[in-house]
Amino acid sequence: MKKIIITIGALLLIATQSFAWTQRPPQDPQTCSMHAPYGFPQTADIQPICRQAYLVGYDAAAKLPKYVTYELIPQNALGCIPRTNAFTADQSVPNGPRPDDYAGTGYDKGHMSPDGDLSWDQQVEFESFLMTNMVPQAGSLNRGIWKLLETSIRGWVVQRNQSYTIYVGGVYNAQDKKIGNGVVVPHSFYKIVINNQTNEVAGWSFPHIPPYPNLGNDLTKFRRPITAIEQEANVLFAFPPNAKELQPGQEWPVDYGALTKAKRAKCGNTND
């Protein structure tokens, strides 16, 4: 019995420690130029928050990231740090979003820069769970086609051995629902992906309207012109001078089975 009690106590300590991590202050925004190699997105009323692995354009009024941008390079795309679920308020933002804003709402705390892309360093993985990197998302989207697109991006980076720049965020307005202490629930989500070697660009937009149906797994159905995404999101994104926007159906191929095998070969049975 004593051994069992000690074991349970050790497990509780591990669980507690998984959330007890020390936040670093944000870096100077200019040091995040690697995550916005073509220039910072342009929009009004945001606070730039520069982290080691991503840049947030934080909207304090909505308590959301209006955009997040980051570069994913091949050596980081298959990280082996186990997922910690270390959700926590961002200490650099006064009266910002908190994990308990989502309690009892039915919404997932949806990563904009995903944990799976940031699991190559322990502190970076922790920082993926800052609430300024989160947006309320229905589970049917967050754990469905949205996750499929996140996985696809990792596949493109690994299997093409090329780096990509990603812009991601929610589309919202004053009429949208709020949860917790004023966190806005976007009515759609976008993701724009740039191949940094070929300058090929593709954009997606996903509706987020109750009752939040399962959107399936055909990513081509949700391709959206970049100019339309910019207009809806009210953000002007920067692109390489000779960017080529891919037509729906021309997206980069990915072998999901091979990606899973590559992850297991590198990391064993660590969590995604």
C-alpha positions as CSV (number, residue, x, y, z in Angstrom):
1,M,0.0,0.0,0.0
2,K,2.8,2.4,0.9
3,K,4.4,1.7,-2.5
4,I,1.1,2.5,-4.3
5,I,0.7,5.7,-2.4
6,I,4.2,6.8,-3.3
7,T,3.6,6.0,-6.9
8,I,0.4,8.0,-7.0
9,G,2.1,10.9,-5.3
10,A,4.9,10.8,-7.9
11,L,2.4,10.8,-10.7
12,L,0.6,13.8,-9.1
13,L,3.9,15.6,-8.8
14,I,4.8,15.0,-12.5
15,A,1.3,16.2,-13.5
16,T,1.8,19.4,-11.4
17,Q,5.2,20.0,-12.8
18,S,4.0,19.7,-16.4
19,F,2.2,23.0,-15.8
20,A,4.8,24.7,-13.6
21,W,7.2,26.3,-16.1
22,T,8.9,29.6,-16.0
23,Q,7.8,32.1,-18.7
24,R,10.5,34.1,-20.5
25,P,9.6,37.7,-21.4
26,P,8.8,38.3,-25.1
27,Q,11.8,39.1,-27.3
28,D,12.1,42.3,-29.3
29,P,9.7,42.1,-32.2
30,Q,12.5,42.7,-34.7
31,T,14.2,39.4,-33.6
32,C,11.1,37.6,-35.0
33,S,11.9,38.7,-38.6
34,M,12.8,35.1,-39.3
35,H,9.1,34.3,-38.8
36,A,8.0,37.1,-41.1
37,P,10.8,36.9,-43.8
38,Y,8.8,39.0,-46.3
39,G,7.7,41.7,-43.8
40,F,5.4,41.8,-40.8
41,P,1.6,41.5,-41.5
42,Q,-0.1,44.9,-41.5
43,T,-3.2,45.5,-39.5
44,A,-4.5,48.0,-36.9
45,D,-4.6,47.8,-33.1
46,I,-2.4,44.8,-32.4
47,Q,0.4,44.2,-30.0
48,P,3.3,42.2,-31.4
49,I,4.5,39.4,-29.1
50,C,7.7,37.8,-30.2
51,R,8.5,34.3,-29.0
52,Q,11.4,32.1,-30.0
53,A,9.3,30.0,-32.4
54,Y,6.5,32.4,-33.5
55,L,5.2,35.9,-33.7
56,V,1.7,36.9,-32.4
57,G,-0.2,40.0,-33.5
58,Y,-2.3,40.2,-30.3
59,D,-5.7,41.9,-30.3
60,A,-6.3,43.0,-26.7
61,A,-9.9,44.0,-27.3
62,A,-10.8,40.5,-28.6
63,K,-8.3,38.7,-26.3
64,L,-7.2,36.8,-29.4
65,P,-4.2,36.6,-31.7
66,K,-5.4,38.4,-34.8
67,Y,-2.6,36.5,-36.6
68,V,0.3,34.3,-35.8
69,T,3.2,33.8,-38.1
70,Y,6.1,31.4,-38.0
71,E,8.6,29.6,-40.1
72,L,8.8,25.8,-40.0
73,I,12.1,24.3,-41.1
74,P,12.8,20.6,-41.9
75,Q,15.0,19.9,-38.8
76,N,12.2,21.2,-36.5
77,A,9.2,19.6,-38.1
78,L,9.5,16.2,-36.4
79,G,10.1,17.3,-32.8
80,C,10.2,14.6,-30.0
81,I,9.2,16.6,-26.9
82,P,6.0,15.0,-25.5
83,R,2.9,17.2,-25.4
84,T,2.6,18.8,-22.0
85,N,-0.8,20.6,-22.2
86,A,0.8,23.4,-20.1
87,F,-1.9,26.0,-20.9
88,T,-1.3,29.2,-19.0
89,A,-2.0,32.9,-19.2
90,D,0.6,35.0,-20.9
91,Q,2.2,37.1,-18.2
92,S,3.2,39.8,-20.7
93,V,-0.4,40.7,-21.4
94,P,-2.4,42.5,-18.7
95,N,-6.0,41.1,-18.2
96,G,-5.4,38.7,-21.1
97,P,-7.1,35.4,-21.9
98,R,-6.9,32.6,-19.3
99,P,-7.5,28.8,-19.5
100,D,-10.5,29.1,-17.3
101,D,-12.2,31.4,-19.9
102,Y,-12.8,28.2,-21.8
103,A,-14.1,26.1,-18.9
104,G,-17.6,24.7,-19.5
105,T,-17.9,26.4,-22.9
106,G,-17.5,23.4,-25.1
107,Y,-14.7,25.0,-27.1
108,D,-11.2,23.6,-27.4
109,K,-8.2,25.9,-26.7
110,G,-7.1,25.8,-30.3
111,H,-3.4,26.4,-31.1
112,M,-2.7,28.8,-33.9
113,S,1.0,27.9,-33.9
114,P,0.5,24.1,-33.2
115,D,2.3,22.2,-30.5
116,G,3.2,19.6,-33.1
117,D,5.3,22.2,-34.9
118,L,7.0,23.4,-31.7
119,S,8.0,20.2,-30.0
120,W,11.7,20.4,-30.9
121,D,12.6,22.3,-27.7
122,Q,11.1,22.0,-24.2
123,Q,10.8,25.7,-23.6
124,V,9.4,26.3,-27.1
125,E,6.9,23.5,-26.5
126,F,5.8,25.2,-23.3
127,E,5.4,28.5,-25.1
128,S,3.1,26.9,-27.6
129,F,0.5,26.7,-24.7
130,L,0.5,30.4,-23.9
131,M,-3.1,31.6,-24.2
132,T,-2.1,34.4,-26.6
133,N,-1.5,31.5,-29.0
134,M,-5.0,30.1,-28.5
135,V,-8.4,30.7,-30.0
136,P,-11.8,29.1,-29.1
137,Q,-12.4,26.3,-31.7
138,A,-15.1,23.7,-31.9
139,G,-13.6,20.2,-31.4
140,S,-15.0,19.1,-34.8
141,L,-12.7,21.6,-36.5
142,N,-9.7,21.6,-34.1
143,R,-9.5,17.8,-34.0
144,G,-10.7,17.4,-37.6
145,I,-9.7,19.0,-40.9
146,W,-7.7,21.8,-39.1
147,K,-5.5,19.1,-37.6
148,L,-5.2,17.5,-41.0
149,L,-3.9,20.7,-42.5
150,E,-1.4,21.1,-39.6
151,T,-0.2,17.5,-40.3
152,S,0.0,18.2,-44.0
153,I,2.2,21.2,-43.5
154,R,4.7,19.1,-41.4
155,G,4.6,16.5,-44.2
156,W,5.4,19.2,-46.9
157,V,8.3,20.5,-44.8
158,V,9.8,17.0,-44.1
159,Q,9.1,15.3,-47.4
160,R,10.1,18.2,-49.6
161,N,13.0,19.1,-47.3
162,Q,12.0,22.8,-47.6
163,S,11.0,25.5,-45.2
164,Y,7.6,27.1,-45.1
165,T,6.2,30.3,-43.6
166,I,2.7,30.1,-42.2
167,Y,0.2,32.8,-41.4
168,V,-2.8,31.7,-39.3
169,G,-5.6,33.3,-37.3
170,G,-9.3,33.8,-36.8
171,V,-11.9,36.0,-38.5
172,Y,-14.2,37.8,-36.1
173,N,-16.2,41.0,-35.5
174,A,-18.2,42.8,-32.8
175,Q,-21.2,40.6,-33.4
176,D,-19.4,37.3,-32.6
177,K,-20.0,35.4,-29.4
178,K,-17.8,35.9,-26.4
179,I,-16.8,33.4,-23.7
180,G,-15.2,33.8,-20.3
181,N,-14.0,37.3,-19.6
182,G,-14.5,38.6,-23.1
183,V,-12.7,36.1,-25.4
184,V,-14.3,36.4,-28.9
185,V,-15.2,33.2,-30.8
186,P,-14.2,33.7,-34.4
187,H,-16.7,32.8,-37.2
188,S,-14.0,31.4,-39.4
189,F,-10.3,30.5,-39.5
190,Y,-7.7,31.0,-42.1
191,K,-4.2,29.6,-42.9
192,I,-1.8,30.8,-45.5
193,V,1.2,28.7,-46.4
194,I,4.3,29.9,-48.3
195,N,7.0,27.6,-49.7
196,N,10.1,29.6,-49.0
197,Q,12.1,27.9,-51.8
198,T,9.6,27.9,-54.7
199,N,7.6,31.0,-53.5
200,E,4.4,29.0,-54.1
201,V,1.5,30.1,-51.9
202,A,-1.8,28.6,-50.9
203,G,-4.6,29.7,-48.6
204,W,-7.5,28.0,-46.8
205,S,-10.5,29.3,-44.9
206,F,-12.8,27.2,-42.7
207,P,-16.2,28.3,-41.5
208,H,-16.8,28.2,-37.7
209,I,-20.6,28.6,-37.4
210,P,-22.8,26.6,-35.0
211,P,-23.7,23.8,-34.9
212,Y,-20.1,23.2,-36.1
213,P,-20.5,20.2,-38.4
214,N,-17.6,17.9,-39.3
215,L,-16.1,19.4,-42.4
216,G,-14.6,16.2,-43.7
217,N,-11.1,15.7,-44.9
218,D,-11.0,17.3,-48.4
219,L,-8.7,20.3,-48.0
220,T,-9.3,21.4,-51.6
221,K,-12.9,22.4,-50.7
222,F,-11.6,25.1,-48.4
223,R,-9.0,26.7,-50.5
224,R,-9.6,30.5,-50.6
225,P,-7.9,33.3,-52.6
226,I,-5.3,35.2,-50.6
227,T,-6.9,38.5,-51.4
228,A,-10.3,37.2,-50.0
229,I,-8.6,36.0,-46.8
230,E,-6.9,39.4,-46.3
231,Q,-10.1,41.2,-46.8
232,E,-12.1,39.0,-44.4
233,A,-9.3,39.0,-41.7
234,N,-8.5,42.7,-42.2
235,V,-4.8,41.9,-42.4
236,L,-2.4,42.6,-45.2
237,F,0.1,39.8,-45.4
238,A,3.5,40.0,-47.0
239,F,4.8,37.6,-49.7
240,P,7.9,37.1,-51.8
241,P,8.0,39.4,-54.8
242,N,7.5,36.6,-57.3
243,A,4.9,34.6,-55.3
244,K,2.8,32.1,-57.3
245,E,-0.6,31.3,-55.8
246,L,-1.5,27.7,-56.4
247,Q,-4.9,26.8,-57.8
248,P,-7.1,24.4,-55.8
249,G,-5.9,20.8,-56.4
250,Q,-2.3,21.9,-57.1
251,E,-1.2,21.7,-53.4
252,W,1.9,19.9,-52.5
253,P,1.5,16.1,-52.1
254,V,2.1,14.4,-48.7
255,D,2.4,10.8,-47.7
256,Y,0.8,10.6,-44.3
257,G,1.9,7.0,-43.7
258,A,5.5,7.8,-44.4
259,L,5.3,10.9,-42.1
260,T,4.1,8.8,-39.2
261,K,6.9,6.2,-39.8
262,A,9.5,9.0,-39.9
263,K,8.2,10.4,-36.6
264,R,8.2,7.0,-34.9
265,A,11.7,6.3,-36.3
266,K,13.0,9.5,-34.9
267,C,11.1,9.8,-31.6
268,G,9.7,6.4,-30.7
269,N,6.2,6.5,-29.1
270,T,6.3,10.1,-27.9
271,N,3.0,12.0,-28.0
272,D,2.2,14.3,-30.9
